[in-house]
């Protein structure tokens, strides 16, 4: 049943002007991939976004990455804590994308690596 659900979520067929078009929905991104693409590197995407130095496209890319973070189960620790932390990151990233005043400060606070890793990183 789970495989069928993923298949249905990943593949949608639309008819546009009598022509069938196949679209792939955004694939779920794992925690390691989110960390690699959003939180590592020089400069890390999270740093550029939280400092207000990211382009609009970079901020949107970061938002999509962190939205995926919360769809994963925490590798360690309490699920409620994981949800609260990932929801706070998403809310702040949405604020940055929308241009909300103070959103970059909220994002810096929400992306405190040590606060999350102490609770949810099993390493």
C-alpha positions as CSV (number, residue, x, y, z in Angstrom):
1,X,0.0,0.0,0.0
2,X,2.9,2.4,0.9
3,X,4.6,1.8,-2.5
4,X,1.3,2.5,-4.3
5,X,0.8,5.7,-2.4
6,X,4.3,6.9,-3.3
7,X,3.7,5.9,-6.9
8,X,0.5,7.8,-7.0
9,X,2.0,10.8,-5.2
10,X,5.0,10.8,-7.5
11,X,3.2,10.5,-10.8
12,X,0.4,12.6,-12.0
13,X,-1.0,12.5,-15.5
14,X,-2.8,15.6,-16.9
15,X,-4.4,16.1,-20.2
16,X,-3.6,19.4,-21.7
17,X,-5.3,20.2,-25.1
18,X,-5.7,16.4,-25.7
19,X,-2.0,15.7,-25.0
20,X,-1.1,13.6,-22.0
21,X,1.6,15.2,-19.9
22,X,3.5,13.4,-17.1
23,X,4.7,15.4,-14.1
24,X,6.9,14.2,-11.3
25,X,6.0,15.6,-7.9
26,X,8.9,16.7,-5.6
27,X,10.6,13.7,-4.2
28,X,11.1,13.4,-0.5
29,X,14.6,14.4,0.5
30,X,16.3,12.6,3.4
31,X,17.9,14.3,6.3
32,X,21.5,13.7,5.1
33,X,20.7,15.3,1.7
34,X,19.0,18.3,3.4
35,X,22.1,18.8,5.6
36,X,24.5,18.4,2.7
37,X,22.6,20.8,0.4
38,X,21.4,23.3,2.9
39,X,23.7,23.3,5.9
40,X,27.2,22.5,4.7
41,X,29.6,24.2,2.4
42,X,31.4,27.5,2.3
43,X,29.2,29.5,2.4
44,X,26.4,27.2,3.5
45,X,23.0,28.0,2.0
46,X,21.6,28.5,5.5
47,X,24.2,31.1,6.2
48,X,23.5,33.0,3.0
49,X,19.7,32.9,3.7
50,X,19.9,33.8,7.4
51,X,22.3,36.7,6.6
52,X,20.0,38.1,3.9
53,X,22.7,37.4,1.2
54,X,20.9,34.7,-0.7
55,X,19.1,35.3,-4.0
56,X,15.4,34.8,-4.1
57,X,15.9,31.4,-5.8
58,X,18.4,30.4,-3.2
59,X,16.0,31.3,-0.4
60,X,13.2,29.3,-2.1
61,X,15.5,26.3,-2.6
62,X,16.4,26.5,1.1
63,X,12.7,26.6,2.1
64,X,12.0,23.5,0.0
65,X,14.9,21.7,1.6
66,X,13.8,22.5,5.2
67,X,10.2,21.6,4.4
68,X,11.5,18.1,3.6
69,X,13.4,18.0,6.9
70,X,10.2,17.8,8.9
71,X,8.8,15.0,6.7
72,X,11.5,12.7,8.0
73,X,11.4,10.8,11.3
74,X,14.0,12.0,13.8
75,X,17.0,9.7,13.8
76,X,17.1,10.1,17.6
77,X,15.0,11.8,20.3
78,X,11.4,12.8,20.7
79,X,9.2,13.2,17.6
80,X,7.4,16.2,19.2
81,X,10.7,18.0,19.7
82,X,11.7,17.2,16.1
83,X,8.4,18.6,14.8
84,X,8.7,21.8,16.9
85,X,12.3,22.4,15.7
86,X,11.6,21.7,12.0
87,X,8.4,23.7,12.0
88,X,10.3,26.7,13.5
89,X,12.9,26.5,10.7
90,X,10.2,26.3,8.0
91,X,8.2,29.2,9.5
92,X,11.4,31.3,9.6
93,X,12.4,30.3,6.1
94,X,8.9,31.2,4.8
95,X,9.3,34.6,6.4
96,X,12.6,35.2,4.7
97,X,11.1,34.2,1.3
98,X,8.1,36.5,2.0
99,X,10.4,39.4,3.0
100,X,9.0,39.5,6.6
101,X,10.9,41.9,8.8
102,X,13.0,40.0,11.4
103,X,12.7,36.7,9.6
104,X,16.5,36.3,9.1
105,X,16.9,36.7,12.9
106,X,14.3,34.0,13.5
107,X,16.0,31.8,11.0
108,X,19.4,32.2,12.7
109,X,17.8,31.2,16.1
110,X,15.8,28.3,14.6
111,X,18.9,26.8,12.8
112,X,21.1,26.6,15.9
113,X,22.9,23.4,14.9
114,X,24.0,22.3,18.4
115,X,20.5,22.7,19.9
116,X,19.1,20.3,17.4
117,X,22.0,17.9,17.1
118,X,22.3,17.5,20.9
119,X,18.8,16.1,20.9
120,X,18.3,14.4,17.5
121,X,21.7,13.5,16.1
122,X,22.7,10.0,17.3
123,X,26.4,10.5,16.5
